[in-house]
């Protein structure tokens, strides 16, 4: 079997390797005329690392963009990650942990070199009917479950690479090393343990480094905030956050494409998770993958967003043409080698300007939005709880007051009410009043306040508004008069009929009001209370032609006249006297 430049098997029929399709024709720099110069430059950089990393790192960035030779890539990656520093300053013993893992494998009667047999055996251990599984300690049970998860994922990690192929001795040794590295890290950091996606990153490093160096590089990658810390937690919080950040940036950079994907109901986690958790190791062109890793290890996760936005820009035409999910998803999950070819793709990545401050700004906006949503939700929940508690408290108080009022009744009142049959009616009214909600009670009280009240006023002679004995102090009908300070000196009753004696007495004996009323006003009062004469059509005539029946004037309590002429003469005389 033939292998390409990077160790991937070349198959005559591409359909045989649909799970791990790779591109094998590379325009390498092995025969490049400048290759010797590049090697000398990187030899100088590796030997004088502090000189290139202290202060400005623009020179190092320029050399990384030009490309790192394959022979110097392992040393450069370790220097960028600082794995040697971690190994020297840690008390963790890798070889001792591997020995403990071997003891567990022997107890379970499995081996890391026979992955398929180990998966079957561990599945039997986890079955309910297994008695030996119940006798194990909780720690050993958790280790066995992690072992099975790792072994299942190892078979999916780079199955066409010569280091992890099942048919060769080198492949079996590589898979055993991958198992040990991942298992040791699960014991090194139990809070994280193992998560799907770690196998691709560990396998990528094992292609270039030995087993223990790979472990410490994994520790640096998974636990430094610059790289992948939080990517493999149980909650996968950072993956969700970065996916949302990518979605916001795509909306800014490519709004048309974003609206199309949003219309198709595409969520970024449907395809971004594979890119971010494996650091683009699934791309078909391996030289492009190596260049992406060089930039990620140098600049951090900001390169992850640069690469993702560049892929979406290059796939924009195809994605806009897709009208269904079956046409759209393969474009982003199985990217064509023509899109990610190194000579075209990496210059596009470098041209994509996405500074780190912009990414942090978007992250801060997302964090503020989430905190606002949480505070708003908590406020609404507290308000609803407070309102329900207030309603419950008011109902309890009303029932208690109702019961206390009922208990205050005397024995004789209770007996009388029982005899009269009104006790049940009162209880029904009390229940109805207690069943009202606060809003309905408030509306009922307002309705009662606004209901017009007829106040009978008697004997109001010399009654002033400011006096304490006045019965109209609290009458809302006289509020305007109270404000003006007007004294009320009228005798009037809404329920009393006006008869002759009452009206004459009021006009004669009434004192002069403070408003300044004159005799003309008194006369106008008389005229106002004088009945209106009847029309001729209303006068009934007898057979003789004389007017019979009632007089054309009804009898007034003030004036006793027989005809209209005498009445008008008297009015004129009185007016002359007044003048």
Secondary structure, DSSP 8 states (H G I E B T S, - for coil): --B-TTSBB--SSGGGGSTT--------STT-TTHHHHHHHHHHHHHTHHHHHSS--HHHHHHHHH---HHHHHHHHHHHHTHHHHHHT----HHHHHHHHHHHHHHTT--TT-HHHHHHHHHHHTSTT-HHHHHS-HHHHHHHHHHHHHHHHHTTSSTTBTTS-SSSHHHHHHHHHHHHHHHHHHHH-TTT---TTHHHHHHHHHTTS-HHHHHHHHHHHHH-TTTTTTTTSSS-HHHHHHHHHHHHHHHHH-HHHHHHHHHTT--GGGTHHHHHHHTTTTSS-HHHHHHHHHHHHHH-THHHHHHHHHHHHHTHHHHHH--SHHHHHHHHHS--TTTS-HHHHHHHHHHS---HHHHHHHHHHHHHHHHHHHHHHHHHHHHHHHHHHHHHHHHHHHHHHHHHHHHHS-HHHHHHHHHHT-HHHHHHHHHHHHHS-HHHHHHHHHHHHHS---------TTB-SS-TT-TTTT-GGGHHHHHHT--B-----TTS---HHHHHHHHHH----TT---HHHHHHHHHHHS-----GGGS-B-TTS-B-SS-SS---SS---SSHHHHHHHHHHHHHHH-
